[in-house]
Amino acid sequence: MPITEVEKIWMDGELVPWHEAKVHVLSHALHYGSGVFEGIRAYETSRGPAVWHLDEHVKRLYRSAKLYHMEIPYSPEALVQATKDVIRANGLNACYIRPLVIRGYGEMGVNPLNAPVNVVIAVWPWGAYLGEDALERGVRIKISSWRRNGQNSLPSAAKATGQYINSVLAKVESLKAGYDEAIMLNEQGSITDGSGENVFVVRSGVLTTPPIQAGCLDGITRSTVMRIARDLGYEVGEENLVRTDLYNADEAFFTGTAAEITPIREVDDRVVGEGHRGPVTKELQGAFFAATKGETDRYQSWLTYVND
Ligand SMILES: Cc1ncc(COP(=O)(O)O)c(C=O)c1O
């Protein structure tokens, strides 16, 4: 998906013009994947743009950095402020937000500890991640032949740039085979997540999603959807799932900051449920998008209003 350019990017404490936000080709992260990042969205509300779960995303960024011994040279409060500043500077009402912390230029060799830590926050308009009609029609997915990186090789507790090369293998395999997205199994054969989304199944009105320990990212949309579903009266469980649990589900859907709540209509050429967005998925989408727009009082604390 081509990027829609805007004016400014926040880089190491300053708002710089879009085309001047550059790093050296010998930056450590380019060679060894030594970066951590976040994906966040800001939504349009009647009070102007509001960032969805900003504090949670900033906390996860610090947890990811800690795992890789990266000291972020700004406080969480400063990054919250920088996020608001860069959205305002670009005059955006809604956008995707990409904070990135990398090991920069100055050292070569695998040891990252003496390389500087650079911080970037970029924003740009980004529509539905899996295609404009995906939120309604759903997507076709393939269980990947690639396994998800194990907890003791590249831990899924961190959102590190390097581990996404695993997601890239699965994503490209699924696209080349004519599907929209992939789901990876762990080495034990349990479902983990998509290349950039968590997964849920619905059976007899009960929602189930794999536990974090299966090897999926501790998704913020995943927790949000679990909370919304329970508030709507659904039973929600975290259990290991195998691929046939997807084939035999009444409904299945992805959750993620980029993908939001995207129905899954086919898995490995087997139709899931009725083959289109099911009633539970639709109800959850309705509650989710109302909350992102600031229309739900009980979920107001999930929004950080940019102009406040
Ligand atoms: C592998 C993977 N799983 C799940 C998710 C969903 O996480 P979140 O809802 O926090 O965006 C993402 C996106 O960040 C991801 O990259």
PDBQT file of the ligand as one rigid body, heavy atoms in Angstrom, charges set to zero:
ROOT
HETATM    1  C1  LIG A 401       1.894 -10.078  14.765  1.00  0.00    +0.000 C 
HETATM    2  C2  LIG A 401       0.827  -9.173  15.275  1.00  0.00    +0.000 A 
HETATM    3  N1  LIG A 401      -0.202  -9.711  15.966  1.00  0.00    +0.000 NA
HETATM    4  C3  LIG A 401      -1.195  -8.939  16.434  1.00  0.00    +0.000 A 
HETATM    5  C4  LIG A 401      -1.231  -7.565  16.214  1.00  0.00    +0.000 A 
HETATM    6  C5  LIG A 401      -2.348  -6.740  16.746  1.00  0.00    +0.000 C 
HETATM    7  O1  LIG A 401      -1.931  -5.941  17.816  1.00  0.00    +0.000 OA
HETATM    8  P1  LIG A 401      -2.620  -4.562  18.174  1.00  0.00    +0.000 P 
HETATM    9  O2  LIG A 401      -4.065  -4.831  18.363  1.00  0.00    +0.000 OA
HETATM   10  O3  LIG A 401      -1.953  -4.111  19.418  1.00  0.00    +0.000 OA
HETATM   11  O4  LIG A 401      -2.377  -3.659  17.014  1.00  0.00    +0.000 OA
HETATM   12  C6  LIG A 401      -0.182  -6.967  15.499  1.00  0.00    +0.000 A 
HETATM   13  C7  LIG A 401      -0.164  -5.523  15.277  1.00  0.00    +0.000 C 
HETATM   14  O5  LIG A 401       0.527  -4.804  15.927  1.00  0.00    +0.000 OA
HETATM   15  C8  LIG A 401       0.861  -7.786  15.026  1.00  0.00    +0.000 A 
HETATM   16  O6  LIG A 401       1.858  -7.259  14.323  1.00  0.00    +0.000 OA
ENDROOT
TORSDOF 0
